[in-house]
Amino acid sequence: MGRGKIVIRRIDNSTSRQVTFSKRRNGLLKKAKELAILCDAEVGVMIFSSTGKLYDFASSRSVHSPFSSLYLINEKLALVCLVVPLPDSIFGFD
């Protein structure tokens, strides 16, 4: 017997919402790691909690490099990502 469908909407109870966030975050990060291993893929995931805490996964150093380029602009976090591969020396990884 399968699981029942749930309605995707905001969870009103803050404790239940935090527990759900934690479980789903861990599941998503686990799937990202599995995808990287099984398919030899470069995978990067960034998750921001409702409090602004960052959780991330990078399958390699080259994926993680752009994640370190975070800037605070007008009190909002902006991510600067580079699409092309760059040498590690640009990021100070000599």
N, C-alpha and C positions, 0 to 999 in steps of 0.2 A: 504494500500500500504506500503510495507517494505522499509527499507533504502537500498540505493545502496551500492555495494561493493567498498572498497577502496583498492588501491595498498599499500601494507605495504613496505614502504621505508622511508629513512630519509627525514624529512621536511626541505626544504632549507631555508625558511624564519624563522629567529630566533624568531620573536615575535609569529608567529603561532606555532612554535615548543614548545615554553615555555607554551603557552595557552593549547596546546594539552597535554603536559606532566602533567600540573596541573590538568586538568580535568580527565585524565586517572588514575593518581595517586590517586585522591580522590575516583574514582569509584572502583579501586582495593582495597583500604583500607576499603571501605564500604562493598564490597563483602566478604572480610576476616572477618569482624566483624559479618556479617550475618551468615556466615558459622559456626563461633564459637558458636553463639547463637542457631541457628536452629538445629545443629547436635551435640551440646555439645562437640565440638572438641577443641583441643589445637592448636591454629593457631598463627603463627608468620610470619611477612612479613617485609622485609627490602628493601628499595628503595633508590638508590643513584642518585642524579641529575647529570647533566653534569658538574656542578661546585663542585661536591663532597659532597653536603649537604645530610645528612641522614634523611630519613623519615621512621618511623617504627610503627608497630602495634603488640601488643602481647595480646592474650586473657587472659593470667593469669601471675602471677608473676613467675611461674616456666618456662614459655616460654620466658619471658623477661630476665631471668638471663644470658643465654648464649649471648644475644645480647649486654650485657655490656662488653663483653670480646673482644674488638677491639684493634688491635695492628698495629702500623705503621712499616712496614718492607720494606726496599728498596724503600721508598717514595710511597708505594702502601698500601692501606688499606687491611688488611687481617682479616677475621673473624674466630675466634676459636669457634667452636660449639661442644658441648658435646651431644652425642646421648643418653646416659643413664641418668635417673633422679638422681640428686644429692641432698643431704640435703642443706637447705638454709644456714646453718652455714658456708659452704664452701665459699659462696659469701658474707658473712658478714651480713646476714639478720636474725640474732639471735632473 
